[in-house]
Amino acid sequence: MRLISLKAISSGMVLGRSIRNDAGHALLQENIALTDAMINRLRELEVQYVYIHDELSKGIEIPELIPFEKRHASIKTIKETFREINPTNLKKSSYVIDQQSKQLFQMVDEVMGQLLVQDDLMMILGDVVLYDSYIFQHSFQVMLYSIQIAKELGYSYEEIRTIGMGALLHDVGKMVISSDILFKKDKLDEEEYELVKKHARVGFDILRGVHSISLKIAHCAFQHHERLDGSGYPRNLLDFEIHPYAKIIAVADVFDAVTSDRVYKEKMLPNIGLDVIRAGKGTLFDPKIVDALCRVISPYPNGTMVLLSDGSKGIVTKQNQQDPSNPVLRIFEKSGQMLQATFVSDLNENRELHIIQVITDYNAEK
């Protein structure tokens, strides 16, 4: 299977991954031949990319680090917990988290059990799920990235567990902010932005009142928008003043934000998202954490079509664990001509070639 932009898709193409709604039900099943009506419906739902099966990408698979069923159940638990938060009673909100902390820690443990025994690169853009609120999915994703980064940096099991819980709860303060502001499609005005910024302190106030979790977890919520150069909020902390756990979550938070669908912007592909993080290396983000993220995230997931420096085109078939930027490709076009027989090119061994850009609008049927 391969990734394709909805703008380039045409009737008759075969869907490679199911499109699911917030309840986990398949709106469109994998292996269905898409019709014009289905494609129009996906456009209405503002789906940007889908996976398709075709001859060019035959046999290419995208492995799941976390099975969909487990991911969906976890996000459902996050949603149910967060929706119990009382905007007018922080003490009651602390009690809600306290009562759910055992279940939330169990979720972190289960995810760690999946991630800590695997060395595969994380490949995002797998399942297309239309969640009714970004916050819940975001909390889960930030937990995944934070655990992977902490693992890469050599933290102990208990430290990773605390970081995972801090990541899971980092945005809990947003539940006291009006949804009209949180999901506004237009740019926030100054007053609205100041309200949103309060979520870091509110999250801290909620979590420091939870007796069953470490105060470090509360500081993850408090400090995840702080930046090394003091340009962050809410306290304009400098590098040495920011807790190391919060530094990890800051990187994971921004990476997921830019590579996820938002009401006010389209998501970036992983390679572009990593470029955004690299641009803040040493000024906004801790360099060691940025480097760790780049070692655990695939910039070019399996099924990604790319243009190479010699003008040829290929599809990523396999990852190079030690060098994520140079995957194994199936070359199908050279000098603007389709090849009668594709061939494999390992960019880790062929250093004369490098990837120029990702191609998402290639339609072999046109």
N, C-alpha and C positions, 0 to 999 in steps of 0.2 A: 504494500500500500504506500501511498505518498500523499503529502500535504498539498492542497490546492486552495487558492483564494476562491471565494464564492463568486467573485466577479468573472472568473474564467471557467466556471463550471457550466456544463451543458446537459441537456436532457439525454438520458440513456447511460450516463456515468453511474458506476456502481459504488455505493457508499461503503467506506472501509471501516468506520467506527460508528456505532449507534449515536443518535442525537437524543439526549435524555432531558426530561423536565426536572423541576426541583424535587419532585417526589421519587425520582429515580426511574420513572417509567420511560420506556423508549418511545419517543415521538416518531422517529424513523429508525427502522432496524438496520443493523449492519447487513450488507450484501443485497440491499434493495436497489433496484434500478431507479434512479431519480427521474421524476417527471418535471415538466415546467411548473406545474402547480406546487410541487414540493419545494422546488428551488425558490419560487416566489415567496413561499411561506418562511423559508429560512432567511430570506432577505428582510422580511417583516420583523423577524425575531432578532435581526441585526447580528446574525452569525457571520463571522469574518472568514473563517477557514474550516474546511472539513478534510477528512481523509477519504481517498478513493482507491479502489482496486483497479488496476489496468495492467496491460502487458508489460509496460515499461518498469513497473514496480512489483512485478510478480515475485512472491516469496519474501518480500521485505516485511519484517514484523517490528512492532514497537513494544518492547517488554514493559510490564507494569511493576513498578517497585511496590506500590500499595494497590491491592485488588480493588476494583470499583466498589464492590459491596461494602468493604471495610471503610473505604473513603466516605461513601455516602452515609453510612451509619454514624460515623464520627462527626460529620458536618451536621447531621440531624441532632445529635446530642449537644453540640455547641449552640445550635439555634435555640433549642428548648431551654438551655441554661441561660443564655444571654437574654432571651425574651422575658425571663422572670425578673430581670433587673428593674428596680423601681427608681424612676428618674427623680422622685421627690424624697426618697428615703434611702440614703447611702448605707445606713446601718442594716436595713433590711436586705439591701443588695449584697452586703458582705455575708450575711447569713445564708443567702441563696448559694453563693459560691462555696461557702463552708460546707453546706449540705451536699453539694455536688462534687467536692474536691476529690473524693475517693474514686468516683467514676471518671473524672477528668484525668487523674493520675494514671488510672488503668488504661485510658486511651493513649496517653503518652508512652506508657510501657509497651503497649502492643505495637505502636508505630516504631519505637526503638527496636523491638524484637525483629521487625521486618528490615529496618535499615542498617542496623549495626552488623548484621551477618552478611551483607551484600557489599560488593565493591563496584557495582555498576554505576556508571554516570547517570545522573537524574535527567530524564528526557521529558520535558513538559510539552504541552499541546496535544496530549493523548486523547482523552475523552472530551467531548463537547457536552457540557451540562449547563442547562439554563437555570441557574440559581436565582431565587427571587430577592436575594440580598447578598451583595458582595462581601459584607463583613464576615459572615460565617465561613465561607469558602476561603477567604483571605486568611483568617485566623488559623485554619488547618494548614494551608500552604506555607505560611510563615513558620509554623511549627516544623514542618518537614525540612525546609531549607536550613533553619537554625540548628536542628539536630545533625544534619549532614555536615554543616560547617564546623560545629563543635566536635564532632567525631574526627573530622579531618585535622583539626587543631590539637587533637590528643587529650581532650578533656576526659575526666573519669566518668564512669556510668552515672554516679549520683549527680555530678555537675551537669551532664547532658540532660538528665531528667529534670533538673531545676530550670535549665535553659529552655527545654521543650515546653514546660508548663508556663514559663514567663512569656514565651512566644504565643502560646495558645490564648493567653489572657491579655496580651499587650493592648488590644483595642477595646477592652470591656467598657472603658469610659465613654465610648461613642454611643452606647445604648441610652444615654441620657440626653443626647442631642436630637433635635427634631429631624425626622426622616426627610422633610421638605428641604432641609439644608444639606444633609448628608448625601442625598441623591439628586441634588440640583444639577441640571444639564448645563446650565450656563456658569460662567466664572463667578465664584463667590465674591461678594463685595467685602470691604474691609471689616465691617461689623460681623458678618457671617463667618469670615475666616477666623476672627478672634474667638468666636464661640466654639468653632471646631477645635481650635488649639487647646481649649480647656480640657479636652478628653484625656490628655496625658495626666494631668493632676487629679481629675476625677477618678480615673482608673486607679491611681496610686491610693487615693483615699478609700476606695472600695476594698482594694486588695490588702492594705495594711490592717484592715479590720477583720481579715479572715485568719482565724487562729490555726488552721490546719496547713497553712503554707508559709514558706520562708518570706521574710521581708525582702529578700533579693528579688523575688518574683514581682513584688509591688514596685520595686525600683525599675524593673524591666518596662513596666507600663509607663512609669514616670519619665524615663530617660530615652525611650526609643526614637524620639525626634530630636535629640541633641546631636550636635555635629562637632567634629574635632576642632574646627576653627572658631567655635563659639557662635556660629550663625543659627543654631537650632533653637528649639523651644522645649519646655516653658522657661528654663532658667539660664539659657545661653552658657551652658557648661563648656569647659575646654577639655581637650583630650584626656588629661590625667584625672579629671573630675568625674568622668563618665564610667559607670561600672562596665567591666569587660563583657558581661552577659548582654547588657543593653546595646553595646557596640555590635555584637553579632546580630541581634534582632533588628537593629537599624538597617543593616545591609540586606537582610532577608526581607524585611518589610518593603523597602524601596524596589528591590528586584521583582517581588511578586506584584507590586502595584503597577509597575510599568509593563509587565508581561501579561496582565489580566484585563479582561473587558471591564470598562468603567462606563458609567452613564454619560460622562462628558468627554471620553476619548477612546480611541481604538487601542487595542493592545499592541505591544511591540513583539517581534519575533525574538527568541532567546538570544541570538547573537547581538542584536541591537540592545536588548536589555542589559547584557553584560558590558557592552560599551558604555552605557550610562553609568553603571557602577564604577567602571575603571576610571571614568572622567572625574569622579570624586575621590579617587584614591589619594590618601595623604592629606587632603584638605577637609573633606566631609567624613570619609570613612577610614577606618583602620586598615593600613596596607596589607597586613597579614590576613585579615578577614576577607578582604577583597580577593587576594590571591587564592585563599581557600575556596571561596565560592566558585572561582573560575576553574578550579581543579575538580569540583564535584558536579558541575552543571554542564551538560552538553550544549554547545552553541548551535550545533547542527544535528538535531535528533534524527534517528532513522526515518527514512521517508521524505527527507528534505531535499528538494532539487536545488542544485547550485550551478553557478557559472564559474569556470576556472580561468586562470590567468592566460591560458593559451587559446581561449575562446570556446573550448569544449564544454559540454554540459553533462552532468551526472546526477545520480541520486544516492544519498547516503544509505549504505546497507549495514554498516557496522561501525562501532566506536573504537577508537584507540585510547585505552584507559589512561596511558601515561601522557598522551598529547591530544586533548579533546578538540583542539582546533584543526587537527589533521585526520579526519576520519577515512574509512574505506568507502570508495565510491563505485557505482556501476556506471560507466561511461556509455552514453547512448547517442551522442551527437558530437561530430568534429567538423570544423570548418563550415558550419551551417548545414551539414548534411547528416541525415539520420543514418546510423550504422546498421548494416545488415545483421551484424552480430555484436552485442555489447561485450565489454571487457571490464575487468576489475582493476582499479587503481588505488593503491594504498598511499595516501598523501604523506604518511609518516616515513615511507621509504622513498617516495618520489619528491624530493625537496625542491625540484625545479618548478613544481606546480603549487599554486595556492588558490584558495577560494576568494573570488572577487565579491560575489553577492549571492543572496538567496533568491530563487525564482519561484514565485507562487502562482503565476498567471499562465503557465504552460499548458496548452490544450492540444494534445496530439491529434485530436479529431478535427481540428480546424486548419 
